[in-house]
């Protein structure tokens, strides 16, 4: 089939966003792979505090795009706000390069990352939506490939930064390795910015209304001043767990209020789509509770109860650092994303594409399977309380396929059901909902906190498997709920498309 000029233009524009997103996620996931270990092993945090601090930071990281989406839509422009976010993120990772053991300085650096992510994340996703506006099958396919960009960057950095940290610590001192690894995250953002600058012409016709106007320096100054205030607010929230809890729960109430207001005041032909987006957003909230375990309870499980050796037919191939096991998530997604994207496009052309709601239901079944695999560790561990590395491979495989069917289509769901005039803001609201569940995921992970006086893997193993089996059961409950609302979702989807 001949490629049209419009298709070529879309492909070039999408490639530009794909690459800067890949490098941005390289920086973020390289940091995420190490941050809980850094707090536990370097700063001496108890398990519970480390998981709650990272849960609160993850919540803020996902809440901030609600504001960043509005700034992109109304103030600076989608393109400019995304680029400003990439610059701020580079600064945040650079701050983590500074050696030291100050808890407050860590919270300050994480808060700069929060602000940078807020300015970047919603606007990058909104630019993808604008490239493929009006073509549902292409939007699903594009966001699945876009999600592959996220995981390509994550895969590379989650393999690289733990190895680099271990290597430098072993050869040059126990503190330096952490900060060299964080420096690599900052370098990733610099590479992303350089690449965007070289390809910027492909984005000239994509953006929001403020992008088409000359830069207003007063507005830029106001955004920067607001960003500084938000940095110090975030650092205060991270330092005080009670404040963090209250903030996150308030954010959840605000998201529900936003949806209720837009549904009640929106035009009649918009309400079905908004209600459908609300139902799917609630399901996504449940999913991210499971997702947050990868960087908390599963990360610490890998540290204490997983044999780092990869053995095939009795032959020892290599050892992995505990933090590198998180890379199995992006590895699987990188493998599965193009297969699913092809399947969506092929099914759409044949008129046999299943609904996003049905994909969500299947996704929860796979998440349940993944946690039951981890829960089986009680029966599969050796005499020392350690399980094979291959258990992590297959557990991550099931959860990652579930992730593609739920989280991977979350942005596509907003793009499909939400009117264009509120696209950036609603993507931000979607991230706020995700942030609430990231914090809840951190709270759930505390149920597998191992007391400091327990160092025997045989004693820590049942603490972890108890949580993993309960999460498997919870995922099955989410599956039942998702199936129960399928008839409602089908009616809403038909009404939305019929009125369009």
C-alpha atoms as one frame of an Amber mdcrd trajectory, in Angstrom:
protein
   0.000   0.000   0.000   1.373   3.419  -0.979   2.361   5.725   1.865   0.617
   9.100   1.664   2.332  12.427   2.502   0.061  12.734   5.548   1.142   9.304
   6.806   4.803  10.220   6.250   4.343  13.456   8.208   2.626  11.592  11.054
   5.435   9.038  11.162   8.175  11.683  11.317   6.369  13.642  14.046   5.684
  10.474  16.022   9.341   9.408  15.745  10.451  12.720  17.277   8.163  12.266
  20.298   9.042   8.568  20.525  12.755   9.364  20.881  12.503  12.144  23.461
  10.071  10.004  25.479  12.511   7.096  25.293  15.372   9.181  26.711  13.171
  10.787  29.351  12.051   7.359  30.553  15.681   6.176  30.403  16.443   8.762
  33.071  13.354   8.106  35.171  13.517   4.317  35.298  17.277   4.296  35.811
  16.628   6.319  38.951  13.580   4.245  39.963  15.552   0.981  39.754  17.869
   2.207  42.512  15.896   4.631  44.663  14.383   2.186  47.203  17.712   0.349
  47.495  19.445   3.733  47.947  17.167   4.640  50.828  17.438   1.220  52.500
  21.099   0.367  51.870  22.754   3.803  51.723  20.596   6.081  53.914  19.512
   3.380  56.363  15.734   3.769  55.961  13.542   0.946  57.325  11.613  -0.922
  54.596   8.345   0.731  55.582   9.655   4.289  55.379  11.474   3.679  52.082
   8.382   2.251  50.393   6.137   5.015  51.739   8.544   7.799  50.695   8.846
   6.354  47.204   5.070   5.797  47.087   4.519   9.468  47.962   7.143  10.584
  45.436   5.567   8.410  42.737   2.166   9.879  43.601   3.498  13.429  43.234
   5.252  12.461  39.989   1.881  11.343  38.604  -0.161  14.166  40.164   2.014
  16.953  38.744   1.050  16.329  35.062  -2.485  17.569  35.844  -0.969  21.027
  36.266   1.559  20.515  33.470  -1.206  19.555  31.045  -3.069  22.783  31.837
   0.138  24.836  31.397   0.641  23.178  28.012  -2.949  23.696  26.873  -3.438
  27.268  28.088  -0.189  29.019  29.018   3.078  28.093  27.281   1.997  25.581
  24.651   2.255  21.812  24.558   5.630  21.649  22.802   7.305  24.323  24.920
   6.029  22.879  28.195   7.279  19.403  27.284  10.761  20.777  26.522  10.835
  22.840  29.728   9.962  19.674  31.623  12.890  17.815  30.042  15.282  20.605
  31.118  13.973  20.554  34.717  14.272  16.755  34.824  17.907  17.032  33.741
  18.482  19.376  36.695  16.735  16.966  39.087  18.860  13.971  38.137  21.982
  16.171  38.253  21.166  17.062  41.878  21.131  13.360  42.740  24.722  13.149
  41.498  25.864  15.249  44.497  27.319  12.864  47.129  25.967  12.986  50.659
  23.627  11.380  53.162  21.144  14.199  53.724  17.546  12.990  53.693  16.257
  16.494  52.964  18.559  16.932  49.956  17.242  13.656  48.533  13.669  14.891
  49.020  14.588  18.189  47.312  16.118  16.412  44.293  13.093  14.115  44.012
  10.848  17.195  44.150  12.663  18.795  41.198  12.082  15.529  39.318   8.393
  15.741  40.300   8.072  19.191  38.727   9.982  18.221  35.586   7.835  15.145
  35.082   4.696  17.223  35.598   5.658  19.591  32.808   6.821  16.813  30.478
   4.544  13.807  30.826   1.008  14.951  29.998   2.213  17.136  27.137   4.268
  14.416  25.442   1.224  12.121  25.488  -1.029  14.910  24.262   1.264  15.538
  21.270   0.876  11.884  20.239  -2.886  12.305  20.483  -2.768  15.405  18.271
  -0.702  13.597  15.612  -3.367  10.883  15.130  -6.490  12.878  16.021  -9.710
  11.217  14.812  -8.414   7.731  13.954  -9.242   5.350  16.830  -7.444   2.274
  15.464  -4.287   4.300  14.758  -4.473   5.931  18.200  -4.530   2.518  19.948
  -1.637   1.323  17.802   0.354   4.560  18.214   0.007   4.609  21.993   1.049
   0.971  22.197   4.222   1.758  20.217   4.646   4.934  22.296   4.464   2.733
  25.371   7.262   0.703  23.812   9.392   3.891  23.794   8.815   4.152  27.524
   9.964   0.603  28.029  12.876   0.713  25.593  14.377   3.532  27.641  13.514
   1.720  30.877  15.021  -1.564  29.702  18.370  -0.006  28.826  18.675   2.070
  31.998  17.436  -0.602  34.431  20.099  -2.952  33.104  22.801  -0.271  33.026
  22.439   1.780  36.223  22.444  -1.157  38.737  25.476  -2.708  37.005  27.267
   0.640  36.935  26.479   1.272  40.612  27.877  -2.134  41.624  30.965  -1.791
  39.438  31.927   1.681  40.693  31.162   0.799  44.322  33.367  -2.282  44.066
  36.328  -0.495  42.477  36.138   3.096  43.753  34.145   3.176  47.004  30.739
   2.332  48.416  29.230   5.809  47.970  30.411   6.901  44.536  28.609   4.192
  42.532  25.132   5.437  43.441  25.873   8.950  42.204  27.623   7.854  39.008
  24.486   5.838  38.175  22.299   8.888  38.792  24.619  10.936  36.540  23.844
   8.536  33.681  20.151   9.377  34.140  20.911  13.095  33.654  22.998  12.313
  30.543  19.999  10.451  29.082  17.873  13.603  29.314  20.609  15.663  27.653
  20.727  13.209  24.753  16.940  13.426  24.434  17.046  17.220  24.249  19.811
  17.184  21.636  17.870  14.694  19.531  14.687  16.800  19.720  16.590  19.911
  18.665  17.866  18.107  15.574  14.338  16.896  14.635  12.319  19.909  15.838
  11.031  20.849  12.364   8.869  17.724  12.272   6.832  19.173  15.175   6.219
  22.673  13.811   2.598  21.892  12.914   1.754  19.943  16.084   0.831  21.642
  19.360  -1.726  23.748  21.184  -2.761  27.352  20.454  -0.043  29.031  22.593
   2.608  27.178  20.554   1.549  29.185  17.508   2.203  32.502  19.284   5.540
  34.127  20.231   6.853  33.091  23.631   5.431  35.305  26.386   8.323  35.853
  28.808   6.046  36.967  31.630   4.121  33.691  31.440   7.366  31.720  31.364
   8.531  33.571  34.478   5.261  32.827  36.247   5.538  29.107  35.390   9.130
  28.991  36.667   8.170  30.780  39.903   5.267  28.390  40.421   7.619  25.470
  39.779   9.998  26.637  42.530   7.091  26.865  44.993   5.907  23.381  44.004
   9.436  21.975  44.537   9.525  23.150  48.169   5.949  22.005  48.773   6.800
  18.548  47.417   9.942  18.287  49.565   7.856  19.130  52.656   5.285  16.482
  51.706   7.959  13.809  51.232   9.521  14.596  54.591   6.224  14.322  56.510
   4.349  11.055  55.967   1.083  12.293  57.482   1.036  15.273  55.138   1.792
  12.973  52.208  -1.138  10.732  53.084  -3.544  13.662  53.395  -2.317  15.209
  50.134  -2.737  12.012  48.133  -6.236  11.334  49.429  -7.213  14.949  48.709
  -5.878  14.517  45.149  -8.159  11.492  44.739 -11.191  13.490  45.837 -10.205
  16.279  43.407 -10.021  13.845  40.460 -13.497  12.497  41.210 -14.729  16.074
  41.498 -13.170  16.996  38.150 -14.893  14.109  36.379 -18.214  14.856  38.094
 -18.015  18.540  37.119 -17.091  17.854  33.491 -19.771  15.181  33.117 -22.465
  17.437  34.607 -21.484  20.581  32.686 -20.279  19.028  29.417 -22.289  18.964
  26.237 -24.773  16.094  25.955 -22.841  14.407  23.167 -19.690  14.385  25.362
 -21.118  12.752  28.494 -21.075   9.115  27.385 -17.372   9.356  26.515 -16.531
  11.090  29.802 -18.392   8.470  31.863 -16.584   5.709  29.964 -13.245   7.443
  30.656 -14.147   7.674  34.378 -14.939   3.949  34.633 -11.699   2.969  32.904
  -9.693   5.454  34.999 -11.016   3.841  38.198  -9.908   0.440  36.875  -6.477
   1.896  36.084  -6.202   3.094  39.691  -6.563  -0.516  40.855  -3.952  -1.636
  38.317  -1.269   0.805  39.516  -1.488  -0.568  43.055  -0.154  -3.809  41.573
   2.336  -1.966  39.358   3.922  -0.127  42.298   5.043  -3.454  43.776   7.742
  -3.735  41.093   9.826  -0.946  42.623   8.928  -1.740  46.257   7.971  -5.198
  47.567   9.183  -7.114  44.475  12.445  -5.127  44.426  13.164  -5.988  48.062
  12.052  -9.598  47.453  14.687  -9.810  44.695  17.291  -8.424  47.123  16.618
 -10.971  49.855  14.998 -14.069  48.358  16.030 -14.450  44.703  19.127 -16.347
  43.602  20.959 -13.928  41.246  22.337 -16.788  39.134  20.771 -17.617  35.767
  21.134 -21.354  35.156  20.047 -23.265  32.028  20.236 -27.091  32.023  22.645
 -26.952  34.937  24.958 -24.439  33.242  25.561 -21.157  35.121  25.276 -18.359
  32.538  25.512 -15.106  34.516  24.472 -13.278  37.698  22.169 -10.244  37.865
  22.132  -7.440  40.400  18.840  -7.475  42.384  17.855  -4.078  40.903  18.280
  -5.430  37.365  15.339  -7.796  37.787  13.065  -4.754  37.327  14.322  -4.644
  33.722  12.282  -7.758  32.947   9.193  -5.551  32.894  10.382  -3.352  29.984
  12.084  -6.304  28.274   8.776  -8.153  28.056   6.884  -5.046  27.019   9.439
  -4.288  24.328   8.935  -7.798  22.953   5.135  -7.789  23.209   4.318  -4.179
  22.182   4.805  -4.523  18.397   2.871  -7.797  18.411  -0.101  -6.191  20.151
   0.112  -3.039  18.015  -0.046  -5.189  14.854  -2.958  -7.168  16.313  -4.919
  -4.003  17.156  -4.397  -2.527  13.693  -5.225  -5.807  11.923  -8.351  -6.368
  14.023  -9.436  -2.748  13.487  -9.177  -3.084   9.702 -11.167  -6.333   9.863
 -13.814  -4.750  12.114 -13.100  -7.276  14.885 -11.270  -5.136  17.445 -12.384
  -5.855  21.016 -13.199  -2.924  23.286 -10.700  -1.271  25.615 -12.893  -2.406
  28.535 -12.538  -6.063  27.470  -8.771  -5.618  27.168  -8.729  -4.245  30.727
 -10.539  -7.382  31.979  -8.009  -9.683  30.325  -5.175  -7.560  31.696  -6.260
  -8.125  35.300  -6.371 -11.913  34.754  -2.725 -11.801  33.657  -1.724  -9.614
  36.617  -3.321 -12.194  38.945  -1.344 -14.972  37.244   1.890 -13.038  37.755
   1.392 -12.584  41.487   0.362 -16.206  41.958   3.667 -17.160  40.290   5.507
 -15.090  42.903   3.256 -16.489  45.630   4.353 -20.008  44.686   7.867 -19.154
  45.918   7.046 -20.853  49.228   6.919 -24.180  47.386   9.722 -23.493  44.892
  12.459 -22.061  47.125  15.619 -24.008  47.902  16.817 -24.937  51.384  18.287
 -21.465  51.862  14.971 -19.726  51.119  16.040 -18.504  47.662  14.042 -18.961
  44.440  15.309 -19.259  40.891  15.818 -16.110  38.801  13.558 -17.689  36.181
  10.573 -17.279  38.488  11.090 -13.508  38.170  11.213 -13.835  34.382   7.817
 -15.547  34.095   6.149 -13.509  36.836   7.200 -10.283  35.139   6.088 -11.713
  31.790   2.501 -12.221  32.959   2.291  -8.864  34.754   3.860  -7.012  31.802
   1.355  -8.381  29.309  -1.381  -7.340  31.729   0.225  -3.898  31.928   0.082
  -3.483  28.150  -3.641  -4.261  28.190  -4.416  -1.856  31.055  -1.847   0.890
  31.580  -0.586   0.732  27.985  -4.036   1.707  26.719  -4.831   4.205  29.456
  -3.668   7.213  27.432  -5.362   5.831  24.322  -8.576   5.637  26.365  -8.355
   9.343  27.231  -7.528  10.186  23.601 -10.538   8.175  22.379 -13.261   9.242
  24.814 -12.346  12.781  25.935 -13.101  15.870  23.780 -10.041  17.524  22.227
 -10.577  20.859  24.028  -9.877  19.214  27.400  -7.359  16.611  26.198  -4.216
  17.837  28.000  -6.059  18.563  31.229  -7.810  15.175  31.263  -4.546  13.352
  30.582  -3.261  15.197  33.629  -6.302  14.084  35.655  -5.638  10.518  34.520
  -2.085  10.788  35.860  -3.394  12.183  39.165  -5.575   9.094  39.545  -2.563
   6.936  38.735  -0.541   8.826  41.346  -3.117   8.145  44.053  -2.865   4.434
  43.327   0.957   4.569  43.273   0.842   5.813  46.864  -1.711   3.163  47.784
   0.647   0.632  46.197   3.390   1.872  48.521   1.042   1.434  51.487   0.234
  -2.125  50.332   3.972  -2.867  50.014   4.491  -2.014  53.703   2.611  -5.222
  54.559   5.721  -7.048  53.331   8.158  -4.888  55.315  10.887  -7.091  56.794
  12.040  -6.092  60.327  15.718  -5.174  60.576  16.428  -8.077  62.913  15.388
 -10.590  60.218  18.239 -11.445  57.858  17.520 -15.133  57.151  15.828 -15.610
  53.733  13.801 -18.475  55.221  12.166 -15.981  57.593  11.585 -13.209  55.026
  10.156 -15.553  52.362   6.700 -16.130  53.958   6.349 -12.371  54.589   6.619
 -11.705  50.856   4.612 -14.680  49.579   1.713 -13.872  51.895   1.398 -10.444
  50.261   1.852 -11.784  46.713  -0.916 -14.380  47.088  -3.288 -11.761  48.501
  -2.495  -9.492  45.549  -3.278 -12.379  43.169  -6.705 -12.774  44.780  -7.266
  -8.987  44.635  -6.461  -9.007  40.899  -9.092 -11.706  40.341 -11.639  -9.527
  42.172 -10.695  -6.632  39.847 -11.218  -8.984  36.891 -14.722  -9.822  38.090
 -15.558  -6.127  38.489 -14.180  -5.302  35.023 -16.286  -8.065  33.463 -19.385
  -6.928  35.358 -19.168  -3.398  33.896 -18.557  -4.587  30.311 -22.244  -4.214
  29.262 -22.264  -0.645  30.601 -19.026   0.160  28.793 -20.332  -1.248  25.508
 -23.435   0.952  25.756 -21.370   4.044  26.581 -18.955   3.368  23.727 -21.792
   2.956  21.224 -23.459   6.140  22.437 -20.183   8.058  22.235 -19.413   6.960
  18.686 -23.006   7.270  17.534 -23.225  10.877  18.658 -19.843  11.661  17.149
